[in-house]
Amino acid sequence: MKILGIAGVLRRKTTRTTVADPTAERFPDRIQRAWSQAQRPDQWWVADFTYVHTSSGFSYVAFVTDVFTREILAYVVDTRAMKSLVIRALRQALALRQRQDPYFESAGVIHHSDAGVQGGFNR
């Protein structure tokens, strides 16, 4: 949206979905937020999730994006925010790439996600 010069509309106070736990064990950030330095597809994948307020309540959406192509590789929607939401989206992205290319190897892909609440789900 930033590239296209558009912004979302804020109608009321927003809620944070990312609350890092400074005491939690974290994997090293191998990308260092150098998003513009991706050099090829399937080099870096980013996972995140958000919530959407609907007429029947909140829905949670997890997605995996290829940093180089900016393509959303997978997304999963659920009525509950659980750790499996992000994991299911990552599995879906892997399955997509394997369908597109039977020789695809995930060994070269770096998966990045923030240290937000999705790491703390215990369900």
Number of C-alpha atoms within 10 A of each C-alpha: 7 6 5 6 6 8 8 6 6 7 6 6 6 7 7 9 13 15 13 14 13 8 6 10 9 11 10 8 13 11 14 8 9 8 12 8 10 15 12 11 14 20 16 21 22 20 21 21 23 14 17 12 9 8 6 7 8 14 15 17 20 25 23 29 23 22 21 17 14 12 12 15 21 21 21 18 19 13 13 14 21 18 16 17 22 25 17 18 24 24 13 18 21 18 16 14 16 14 11 10 10 9 9 15 12 13 7 10 13 14 19 21 16 17 19 16 17 23 20 14 12 8 8
